[in-house]
Amino acid sequence: MEGTFRVHATRTRPVVEVSADGVGVVSHAGSRLLADLADRTTLTAQVSAVFAGRVAPQTAHDPGRVLTDVAVMIADGGQCISDIVALGDQPGVFGSVASDSTCRRVLDAVSAEDLAAIGQARAAAREVAWAQRGEATGTVLPASLVAGQPLLARDGRPVLVIDEDATITIAHSEKQRAAATFKHTWGFHPVLAFCDNTNQALTGLLRPGNAGSNTAADHVVVVEQAVAQLPEAFRHGYPILFRFDGAGASKALLAHLRGLRGQGVDTEFTVGWALGAREHTAIAALPKTAWSAAIDGAGEPRDPTDCAAVAELTGMFAAGALADYPTGMRVITRRERPHPGAQLDLIEEADGWRYTCFVTDTAIGQHAWLDARHRAHARVEDRIRTGKDTGLGRFPSKMFAINQAWLACALTAIDLIAWAQTILLHDQPALAKAEPKTLRYRLLHVAARLVRGGRRLRLKIDRTWRWAAALALAFHRLQPLPVPLA
């Protein structure tokens, strides 16, 4: 035929015939690890206890188990309630899983009191998980890193770092309490708190899209909930650092953080600080000798004359300028050459430097190190980004109450992934540091064969799968983890 290319198709793959009659083959087999981890850390039992005495005898699905299955589904990559069928269609691996309609009813029935109780259940399970990590790895709390080095208190203990930040979650349809955001989008504006040492999601507060970034009352609620999520041994008398961006620089929040010391919570803070005329006047008055070189991500000093440098502004303000803030609060500024296209104010355009500030109540420490410690707060952006791949990027219901319950499940899903990586995969660097999408591709979504024999159920992963041994080892490590007596 005229115009037809005379080229033969090249076949580089083996010929296969596809049929839908396989037996004993399952997918998403690796996600069973997260379901078992939820049971082993007592999470499933703790959440089930929230609804104890309120479940009718004929109820087929325990609400606590339903919520745990939803969390496993979210960790597995589910984006809507109906994705629960990926687990429900495989009873041989996941047991009896509720239908999507049942899951929706359970989520809808979660009240504000239930959410608070679920938070307590998560905290109780977290205490077990941290103790199990200590047994499995020898380290209960990994150290947070600053400029490549462990962040340690003066007594040598790792500082527990809590990063808090707000983010925009876009809604593509009309949903209760969705509203216009300051970024000219439409959706929600939740505040989230993460533990930097372990990548766990401690707590979150779902808010309308028009909620303020620096609403002190909301940040105070999240701070209180984050502290309540910590195991008792790390809640009182243990060094804790709170990090915020500029949205946290309100007098009420900083006063609350300082007030926690009166409750036995050993806290310090490092918080972004807005630049105004007062700060620019103080910066202009600094002598050249006040500036010292900033340090890079490896802890090496940079050239202070042409690169980043830091200096303290605290003593450059007029008397009483910081009187309404916590006693001993310090203001530290950083200057650096702007990136191409950066927006500068008139003062910055005049001298060619871009300035930022932060405040801290840490009394000692080199300016460059305090600056590096504060800038490490940027890791929370990674936690939020990966969290949006794990349930935080889309709230599936038109009902605000269901979306609040979904948030609780998403936070739990993030914890399950973090626990798996720090307890069961801690010596597998590529997997322990993998982002959720990578972990799903390599482990959670793996196919396997389900074999019954000798009164036992075996899950056989393809021996040629590159990560088969690592996944099998994680399953083996799970079983001997100690569980507290009921």
PyMOL commands that set and color helices and strands:
alter all, ss='L'
color gray80, all
select helices_A, chain A and resi 29-40+43-50+63-75+81-88+91-94+100-109+112-137+216-228+232-235+246-248+251-263+277-284+288-290+314-316+346-351+367-392+400-424+429-432+436-444+468-478
alter helices_A, ss='H'
color red, helices_A
select strands_A, chain A and resi 25-26+145-146+149-150+160-166+169-170+179-180+186-188+191-195+200-205+240-244+267-273+292-293+309-312+330-336+354-360+448-453+456-461
alter strands_A, ss='S'
color yellow, strands_A
deselect
rebuild
show_as cartoon
